Amino acid sequence: MNILTINLILSLFIFWIIAKIYLLPRLDELRTQTVLVPILLLHSFRHLGLMFLAPGATYVGIPPQFAYPAAYGDLLAAVLAMLSIPAVLSGHWSANLLVWTFNVEGTLDLLIATTLATMYGASPYMGPAYWIPAFWVPALLVTHYITFLILMGPWTRAQRQHLH
C-alpha cells in the first residue's frame, strides 16, 4: 500500500468520525437546506481539480489517462453543485433532480479518478496537487454519502418539500 492510499483511508476515517459525531445524530432534526447548501458550497470548489492539468501543480509525467478525467469530472461536479444551490434555496421543483444529478456524477467522478490514479500510478506525479486525494477527496466522499442519506431518507413532508 502506498502513502497516498494510507492518507486517503485515514482522512476518510477522520471525516467519517466527524460526520458521525456532529452531523448524523442531528440529521433528522435539520432542514434539508441547512445540510445541503454547505455541502453544495464545498463541492463548488471542485473546479480546483483542474489543478491536475496545471503545470507546476503536478509533476511532469502525470498520466493523462488520470489527469483529464479527474480534472473535467471535478469541474462538472462543481458546476452541478453551483447550479443546485439556488434551486435548493428557493425550493424550486428542479432541486431534487439537480441534487441527484450532482451527487451521482460527483460520486462516480471520485471513484473513477481514484481507480484511474491507482491503475496508472499517478501519485508520484501529483506534486502540490497531492492534497486533493489525500484530504479533499475523503471529505467529498463523506459529504456525498450524507447527501445520499438526505435524498433517500425518511424525511417529513415539510423537510422533503424543500427538495421538490
NORRA-V277190 format. One line per field, one symbol per residue. ss: DSSP state (h for helix, s for strand, l for the rest). A space follows every 50 residues. Layout:
BEGIN
ss=???
END
This chain:
BEGIN
ss=llhhhhhhhhhhhhhhhhhhhhhhhhlllllhhhhhhhhhhhhhhhhhhh hhhlsllslllllhhhhhhhhhhhhhhhhhhhhhhhhhhhllllhhhhhh hhhhhhhhhhhhhhhhhhhlllhhhlhhhhhhhhhhhhhhhhhhhhhhhh hhllllhhhhhhhl
END
